Amino acid sequence: MTAPDVGDVLRRNTPTLMAIPGVTGTGEGKQGAQAVVVVYVGQATPELKERIPREIEGYPVEVREIGKVKAPPP
């Protein structure tokens, strides 16, 4: 059996990940040749990292701290 497409995994899991306070977004990434689920956070505190799964549907999860996100001016 082959692993589900990482894009499909993101579509299914992004709403749950975004419900975690401090998560600002999700995306696809790579670690070498391995596809990973990327979870973007404002500040990667130990408590927040503990709430984010290390693996989702067979894909490793990478937490990336991106600081405060704000919309560009109109």
C-alpha positions, 0 to 999 in steps of 0.5 A, a space after each residue: 500500500 502506498 502512502 497518501 499524497 502529502 497534499 491530501 494529508 494536508 487538506 484532511 489535517 489542516 483544520 485540526 492543526 489550525 485549531 491549535 493556538 499558536 499555529 499560523 499555517 501549514 504547508 509541504 516541505 522536504 527533508 532530503 528526498 522525504 516529503 514532510 508536513 510543515 506546521 508554521 507557528 508564531 513562536 515555537 514554545 516547548 508547550 506548543 511543540 508538545 501539542 503538535 503531532 510528530 507524524 501525520 499519516 506517515 509523514 514527519 512533521 516539521 515545526 517552523 517558527 515564523 514570528 508574528 504574521 500580519 497582512 500586507 497593507 491594502 
